[in-house]
């Protein structure tokens, strides 16, 4: 019940009381003087405190309940909007992550295919020489190793043999550009592995691809372990 309704109730009650008093006065023979200010007086003097306690409690309870309902509705709407926004963000982030993963997988698959194709090249594709300079060996490697993987490949060869295809580890017997152990492992790439750097490069690239997935993944392992 609003304050207007309460005051209206009080005014009606005061008017009724005044009217009853007038009737009683006429019946007893007294002179009844109309009280034109009765409603005004009641309106001015009647407050919520003049209403019985039970009715006050009802009015206050109804008001508090209505406020609580409004607050609950507002809270529900806010929570719903927050949940919808979080769901949209999560969906967008998931879509981006899936796209990036798919692009990465496609790139790696392409690089592996290129590496496999390059590594399958026979060492006969390069002129046979009695000896090879570092620049010539690196030129062979650039033709056989995918461009995006060459630096990682080169890093490993630098650390293992400094591009010396005759390098031998006196302690273990590891041999060649990639310090294969035993040295005979190179034979899987060609019988001329001792004299042809291209055969060693072919073997090394196959090894990195099959064991680690790519030269760059092999280099990451090497950095963490100082071997591969």
Protein Blocks (a to p, Z undefined) as FASTA:
>chain_A
ZZklmmmmmmmmmmmmmmmmmmmmmmnopacdddfklmmmmmmmpcfklpcfklmmmmmm
mmmmmmmmmmmmmmmmmmmmmmmmmmmmmmmmmmmmmmmmmmmmmmmmmmmmmmmmmmmp
cfklpccdfbdcfklmmmmmmmmpcfklmmmmmmmmmmmnnopakbccfknopgcjkopa
cfklmmmnocklmmmmklmmmmmmmmmmmmnopaklmmmmmmmnopZZ
